[in-house]
Amino acid sequence: MSGVHIARRDCRKVARRDVRKESVDTKMNTRSRWIATVAVAVSLLLLSVGMIVAQEAETQAEAGATTASPILKVGVVDLDIISEQYQELIAQQEQLRTWAQTRTRYIDQLRNYLFLSEQNFAEIAELLQISRDKWTDAQTSREEELRQVSEQKEKRFMDLQANTGRTPAEGDEFNSLSDTYEARHADITMRATAIEREYLEKRSETQVSLVTSVREIITEVAQADKYDLVVDRGMVFYCSEHVTDLTAVVLEKLNTPPEQ
């Protein structure tokens, strides 16, 4: 029996390794990747605005609108600090992280039913999307029944795999079980890919929303205090003490709940 157990363990390792390669990567450093994305996106927006302002000033000077060089009122914003302390960003990151962890657990649970038929696998896949604490007694019994069916078939598969002198009938049974395993493996991979796609869509939508919010607040602060140019501190090699840091003001407005 030791050979059977080893083969069974190896089969589980193969299934786990193959599916995990294509499942949602919950270990990714979501926070650092979001911070970089938000910072770069807003920096590019601010840089574009700065280029437009500079071009307009240059055009006015060339047209002779004034004989004196225009004096720009310039401010800076530290987007790294904003990304670290913007409460809505932190909350959205946590929500998405929790969602991804839940979906990953779902994929992990499906691996316990690799030897079910297509119909039974679809049934258990739907059931596992419901929180276990909300299952009825009938659903709990059904899950246990299907899990035992899969385990029994898996054991039979291991026994046949270890038997090199299979009869023709046993060979057909082994091939049938192998086909079932491969089909369920493909089903899990497809579901994992769909979850990863959904995760990326959710993350992209959230990033766009947050970048828009940051840009709107920076624009609001700049216009209220009549700034000609506001740039990301991380994009500037040097700024004098005369340049105002607007980071704290922007953060306060971002973290202030909107009036009802």
Contacts in CASP RR format, 6 or more apart in sequence:
PFRMAT RR
TARGET T0000
AUTHOR 0000-0000-0000
METHOD contacts of the structure
MODEL  1
MSGVHIARRDCRKVARRDVRKESVDTKMNTRSRWIATVAVAVSLLLLSVG
MIVAQEAETQAEAGATTASPILKVGVVDLDIISEQYQELIAQQEQLRTWA
QTRTRYIDQLRNYLFLSEQNFAEIAELLQISRDKWTDAQTSREEELRQVS
EQKEKRFMDLQANTGRTPAEGDEFNSLSDTYEARHADITMRATAIEREYL
EKRSETQVSLVTSVREIITEVAQADKYDLVVDRGMVFYCSEHVTDLTAVV
LEKLNTPPEQ
3 162 0 8 1.000
4 155 0 8 1.000
4 158 0 8 1.000
4 159 0 8 1.000
4 162 0 8 1.000
5 158 0 8 1.000
7 158 0 8 1.000
7 161 0 8 1.000
7 162 0 8 1.000
8 154 0 8 1.000
8 155 0 8 1.000
8 158 0 8 1.000
11 154 0 8 1.000
11 157 0 8 1.000
11 158 0 8 1.000
11 161 0 8 1.000
11 181 0 8 1.000
12 111 0 8 1.000
15 111 0 8 1.000
15 114 0 8 1.000
15 181 0 8 1.000
15 185 0 8 1.000
16 111 0 8 1.000
18 185 0 8 1.000
18 189 0 8 1.000
19 107 0 8 1.000
19 111 0 8 1.000
19 185 0 8 1.000
19 188 0 8 1.000
19 189 0 8 1.000
19 192 0 8 1.000
22 189 0 8 1.000
22 192 0 8 1.000
22 193 0 8 1.000
22 196 0 8 1.000
23 104 0 8 1.000
23 107 0 8 1.000
23 192 0 8 1.000
23 195 0 8 1.000
23 196 0 8 1.000
24 100 0 8 1.000
24 103 0 8 1.000
24 104 0 8 1.000
24 107 0 8 1.000
24 192 0 8 1.000
24 195 0 8 1.000
24 196 0 8 1.000
24 199 0 8 1.000
25 196 0 8 1.000
26 97 0 8 1.000
26 100 0 8 1.000
26 101 0 8 1.000
26 104 0 8 1.000
30 93 0 8 1.000
30 96 0 8 1.000
30 97 0 8 1.000
30 100 0 8 1.000
30 203 0 8 1.000
31 93 0 8 1.000
34 83 0 8 1.000
34 89 0 8 1.000
34 93 0 8 1.000
34 203 0 8 1.000
34 207 0 8 1.000
35 80 0 8 1.000
35 83 0 8 1.000
35 84 0 8 1.000
37 207 0 8 1.000
38 79 0 8 1.000
38 83 0 8 1.000
38 89 0 8 1.000
38 207 0 8 1.000
38 210 0 8 1.000
38 211 0 8 1.000
38 214 0 8 1.000
39 79 0 8 1.000
39 80 0 8 1.000
39 83 0 8 1.000
39 232 0 8 1.000
41 207 0 8 1.000
41 211 0 8 1.000
42 79 0 8 1.000
42 211 0 8 1.000
42 214 0 8 1.000
42 215 0 8 1.000
42 218 0 8 1.000
42 232 0 8 1.000
43 79 0 8 1.000
43 232 0 8 1.000
43 234 0 8 1.000
43 235 0 8 1.000
45 211 0 8 1.000
45 215 0 8 1.000
46 77 0 8 1.000
46 218 0 8 1.000
46 230 0 8 1.000
46 231 0 8 1.000
46 232 0 8 1.000
46 235 0 8 1.000
47 231 0 8 1.000
47 232 0 8 1.000
47 235 0 8 1.000
49 229 0 8 1.000
49 230 0 8 1.000
50 229 0 8 1.000
50 231 0 8 1.000
53 72 0 8 1.000
53 228 0 8 1.000
53 229 0 8 1.000
54 229 0 8 1.000
57 70 0 8 1.000
57 72 0 8 1.000
57 228 0 8 1.000
60 66 0 8 1.000
60 70 0 8 1.000
61 69 0 8 1.000
61 70 0 8 1.000
72 228 0 8 1.000
72 229 0 8 1.000
73 225 0 8 1.000
73 226 0 8 1.000
73 227 0 8 1.000
73 228 0 8 1.000
73 229 0 8 1.000
74 227 0 8 1.000
74 228 0 8 1.000
74 229 0 8 1.000
74 230 0 8 1.000
74 231 0 8 1.000
74 239 0 8 1.000
74 243 0 8 1.000
74 244 0 8 1.000
75 222 0 8 1.000
75 227 0 8 1.000
75 229 0 8 1.000
75 230 0 8 1.000
75 231 0 8 1.000
75 243 0 8 1.000
75 244 0 8 1.000
75 245 0 8 1.000
75 246 0 8 1.000
76 230 0 8 1.000
76 231 0 8 1.000
76 232 0 8 1.000
76 233 0 8 1.000
76 236 0 8 1.000
76 239 0 8 1.000
76 243 0 8 1.000
76 244 0 8 1.000
76 245 0 8 1.000
76 246 0 8 1.000
76 247 0 8 1.000
77 218 0 8 1.000
77 230 0 8 1.000
77 231 0 8 1.000
77 232 0 8 1.000
77 233 0 8 1.000
77 245 0 8 1.000
77 246 0 8 1.000
77 247 0 8 1.000
77 250 0 8 1.000
78 232 0 8 1.000
78 233 0 8 1.000
78 234 0 8 1.000
78 245 0 8 1.000
78 247 0 8 1.000
79 214 0 8 1.000
79 232 0 8 1.000
79 233 0 8 1.000
79 234 0 8 1.000
80 234 0 8 1.000
81 247 0 8 1.000
81 251 0 8 1.000
82 214 0 8 1.000
82 247 0 8 1.000
82 250 0 8 1.000
82 251 0 8 1.000
82 254 0 8 1.000
83 89 0 8 1.000
85 251 0 8 1.000
85 255 0 8 1.000
86 210 0 8 1.000
86 214 0 8 1.000
86 251 0 8 1.000
86 254 0 8 1.000
86 255 0 8 1.000
87 254 0 8 1.000
87 255 0 8 1.000
88 210 0 8 1.000
88 213 0 8 1.000
88 254 0 8 1.000
88 255 0 8 1.000
89 210 0 8 1.000
92 206 0 8 1.000
92 210 0 8 1.000
96 199 0 8 1.000
96 202 0 8 1.000
96 203 0 8 1.000
96 206 0 8 1.000
99 199 0 8 1.000
99 202 0 8 1.000
100 199 0 8 1.000
103 195 0 8 1.000
103 199 0 8 1.000
104 195 0 8 1.000
106 128 0 8 1.000
106 129 0 8 1.000
106 195 0 8 1.000
107 188 0 8 1.000
107 191 0 8 1.000
107 192 0 8 1.000
107 195 0 8 1.000
109 128 0 8 1.000
110 121 0 8 1.000
110 124 0 8 1.000
110 125 0 8 1.000
110 128 0 8 1.000
110 187 0 8 1.000
110 188 0 8 1.000
110 191 0 8 1.000
111 188 0 8 1.000
112 147 0 8 1.000
112 150 0 8 1.000
113 120 0 8 1.000
113 121 0 8 1.000
113 124 0 8 1.000
113 146 0 8 1.000
113 147 0 8 1.000
113 150 0 8 1.000
113 184 0 8 1.000
114 150 0 8 1.000
114 154 0 8 1.000
114 180 0 8 1.000
114 181 0 8 1.000
114 184 0 8 1.000
114 185 0 8 1.000
114 188 0 8 1.000
115 149 0 8 1.000
115 150 0 8 1.000
115 151 0 8 1.000
115 153 0 8 1.000
115 154 0 8 1.000
115 157 0 8 1.000
115 177 0 8 1.000
115 180 0 8 1.000
115 181 0 8 1.000
115 184 0 8 1.000
116 124 0 8 1.000
116 146 0 8 1.000
116 149 0 8 1.000
116 150 0 8 1.000
116 153 0 8 1.000
116 180 0 8 1.000
116 184 0 8 1.000
117 180 0 8 1.000
118 183 0 8 1.000
118 187 0 8 1.000
120 146 0 8 1.000
120 149 0 8 1.000
121 184 0 8 1.000
121 187 0 8 1.000
123 142 0 8 1.000
123 146 0 8 1.000
124 143 0 8 1.000
124 146 0 8 1.000
125 187 0 8 1.000
125 191 0 8 1.000
127 135 0 8 1.000
127 139 0 8 1.000
127 142 0 8 1.000
127 143 0 8 1.000
128 143 0 8 1.000
130 139 0 8 1.000
132 140 0 8 1.000
135 143 0 8 1.000
153 177 0 8 1.000
153 180 0 8 1.000
156 173 0 8 1.000
156 177 0 8 1.000
157 174 0 8 1.000
157 177 0 8 1.000
157 178 0 8 1.000
157 181 0 8 1.000
160 166 0 8 1.000
160 170 0 8 1.000
160 171 0 8 1.000
160 173 0 8 1.000
160 174 0 8 1.000
160 177 0 8 1.000
161 174 0 8 1.000
163 170 0 8 1.000
166 174 0 8 1.000
213 254 0 8 1.000
214 250 0 8 1.000
214 254 0 8 1.000
217 250 0 8 1.000
217 253 0 8 1.000
217 254 0 8 1.000
218 230 0 8 1.000
218 246 0 8 1.000
218 250 0 8 1.000
220 253 0 8 1.000
221 227 0 8 1.000
221 230 0 8 1.000
221 246 0 8 1.000
221 249 0 8 1.000
221 250 0 8 1.000
221 253 0 8 1.000
222 230 0 8 1.000
222 246 0 8 1.000
227 244 0 8 1.000
227 246 0 8 1.000
230 246 0 8 1.000
233 239 0 8 1.000
233 245 0 8 1.000
233 247 0 8 1.000
END
